[in-house]
Amino acid sequence: MPASSKRVYAIRFKGFLCQFKYMALNDGAKLESNPLGRHKKIARESNAGMSSSTAQNKRALVLSGGGARASYQVGVLRAVANLLPRDTHNPFPIITGTSAGALNAASLATHAQRLRTGVRTLEYVWQNISSSQVYRLDSSGLIGNASNWVFSFLANRRRDTPTSLLNNEPLEQLLGKVIKFDRIQRSIDAGFMDALAITASGYTSGESVSFFQAIADIENWQRPHRVGVRTELNLQHLLASTAIPTLFPAVRIKREFFGDGAIRQLAPLSPAIHLGADRIFAIGVSSNRQYRPPADASPAHPSLTQILAHILNSAFVDTLTSDLETLRRFNKLIPLLPAEVQQDPVQKLRHIELLEIAPSQNLSSIAAEHFGDLPRALRMFIKDAGSSTILSLLMFEKAYCRRLIELGYNDAMEKEVQILEFFRES
């Protein structure tokens, strides 16, 4: 990276860190250490009944993937924070995230002592983000990475250097400065949360692996094509979960390389359920409305970028939508089963309350309106706004992300009654 770029990058982070320190100083819920090195919560009356250790029903927050679309989730979370008491700490004992949703999940976990502080931090990052903070943008680098990727594909052999179209070193630097991973265990020890899970996809095993950090009594799990592995979460897990195939390089964690967690994640609600959730608050990043071309349309043959975008969209969207529908069907089926089956300690069948918030507008269409905001090097690669799906994944630009945050907030406020009901105490 040129020296001038590093200086600009440093200046941006100084401004962010100053804002972050200000929010931390005004955080109403503090952590204090006891002589044994553990941490305890200073209780607040407004948080009575919200603790993960005392709640009869454990709530889980499920954040799906989708690149820059994840900014929509921040708007929904802002609405939740506004609807709950001002000094409420994290109301989700269980938080799971995939792909860009994992970034939001990890950030919330590190600010679990006060929900509004965590949400404001996410807002600040997403409202001021730029593509240069996520991937390297110089055209020579893009062309070089594309050449490496094509050569590796044609030669059908491994190369010593990562093969991807984009270099995500800026994202690695951003996450390293913004997310303090040591706070995750502190939040768990203090009782602000039970577990955080980040999902990535193993390129060798083909398994969907949910890496989780949690309280002591949660065990690993294994199901067909998906496993849960206890670990101490760090930067590599986030980079692996966000490594969109062909766009960002794979990340090695111990004996295997991993890519974006949305790939092969057939049951995105599964990690939350395995971690003990009884209520799931799921924030999707795809509109549930169907968009079909008119009957008299004359479509052009799809480009390679459109085909790639369609494949990625299927990974990011279709599995969550289908898993939500499966859960709804199970909830209807369970009361019809014999009592001995419902009470089987091995199966652990239970009704799981579900609240889903999804975009009321097509995010790809919004991204197409901001095509001109993309850096020139990327516009040359994508060529036109017709590949709007891939645009919605890579549009890490202020105007687009701010529109999605506002859309998320408005969509959530439309479900104000359902949200307040979801957080009722049993």
C-alpha positions, 0 to 999 in steps of 0.5 A: 500500500502506498505511503500516502494511502496509509496516512489517509487510512490512519487519519480515518481511524484516528477519527473513528477511535476518538468517537469510539472512546467517547461512546465508551466513556458514556457507556452506562453499564460498566464492567469491573474486575474482581480479585479472581480476574473474572468480571461482574455486571453492575445491575441496573433496574431497567435491565431487570429480567433481561439477563441471559442467566435469568431469562426463562426463554433464551433469545437469539439474534441471527444475522445472515450474510450478504456483503454490503447488504449487512448495513440493513441489519444495522438499521433494524438493530437501531430500531430495537435499541430505540424501542428498549429501555435506554440502558438495556444491555445486550438482550440476545444471550445468543448471537450468530453471524454469517459472512458480513453478518458475522462482522455485525455479530462480533461487534455487538458481542464486544459491546454487550454491556450496553446495546445502544453503544454497540449499535452506535458503533456499527452505525458509525462504521457503516455510515462512513464506510468506503470500498477502499476500507474493504478491498484494494481498488487500484486497477492494476491490482484488480487486473493482476488478481483476475489474471492469477485467478484465471491462470489458476483455473485454466492450469488446474493447479494450486498456486502459492499466492491466494487466487481471488479477484479482490484483495481484502487487506484493508478489511483485515486492518479495519476489523483489527482496529475496530473489534476487540476480541478479548471483550467477547469472553469478558461479556460472557463472564459478566453474564451479558451473553451466553454464546457467539457463533461465526460460521465459515465453509470448509473448502476441503471437508465441505462442511459448514463450521460454526466456530463458537465461544460460549459458557461452559455447558455448551457442547460441540455438535455434529450433523450432516454437513455442519458442525459446531466447534468451540474455540476462542474467536479471533480475526481469522474467523471473521475473515474466513466467514466473509471470504466471498468465493472468487472475490476474496481469498480463502483463509486458513484456520488450522488444517483447512482453508475456509470461505464465506460462511453462507456457502453450503450453510443449509440450515442457518438457524441451526447454530442458534438452536444448538446453542439453546435458543427458544426465540429467534430474531432473524434479520435477512438481507433479501426482500421476500417480494418476488420480482418478475420481468414483464411478459413481453420483455426481451432479455439479453443473455446474462453476462459472467458477472450476472451468472456469478451474482446469481450463484452468490445470491442463492447462497446468501438468500435462499438457504435462510428463506427456506430454513425459516419456512422449515422452522415454521412448519416444525412449530406447527408439527410439534404439538401434533406429536405424541407426548413421549416424542415431544419429551424425548431428551435426545431429540430435544424438540421444542417450539421456537418463537420466530420473528423475521425482519426482511427488506421491504424493497429490493436491495439490488435495485437500490444498488443499481441506482448507486452504480456511479458511486463505485470506484472506477476500477470496479465499474470497469470490471462489472461494466454495467448496472445490469449485474445489480446483485453483485453490486449490492454485495460490493457497494461499500459506499456511504450513500448506499449503506445509509439508505439501507440503514434507513430502510432497515429502521423503517421496516423494523418500526413497522413491526414495533408491536411484534418486536415489543412482544418478542422481548416480553418477559415470560 
